[in-house]
Amino acid sequence: MLDSYPAEDREIVTDRRVFNVRCQALLLDLRGKEQAYPELTSRTSYAFTQELGRYVHDQQLNGLLVASARCAGTNAAIFKPERLTHARHRSYVTYRLNAVRDTFVAERPRGRRWLAFAPSTLG
């Protein structure tokens, strides 16, 4: 996160609506390929992953699974919305980031701290 806004000494706020969904599709699984293709988890350039996403989309594949570049976890990029079913609203989350001050706070609901950490500790 810090490398995305290195000179912004202000709070950047965004709101998200979170859903639980079921994905019924075969996905291209690229987890574990980061050593052979370090660009998959680059924190400074999205060029490789954007081109990869474009290619997977153009091939009309359902989507892919990749390791997160920002933390221990998995991201799913789904290119065919019809593969997602049983959408259920889960929550609203507000994110507050100040890269210069190394602070991140997630609120759920807005105004109530749910999670806080220093982004630099993510590695």
PyMOL commands that set and color helices and strands:
alter all, ss='L'
color gray80, all
select helices_A, chain A and resi 2-4+38-41+47-58+81-83+119-122
alter helices_A, ss='H'
color red, helices_A
select strands_A, chain A and resi 12-23+28-29+63-67+74-78+84-98+103-107+113-117
alter strands_A, ss='S'
color yellow, strands_A
deselect
rebuild
show_as cartoon
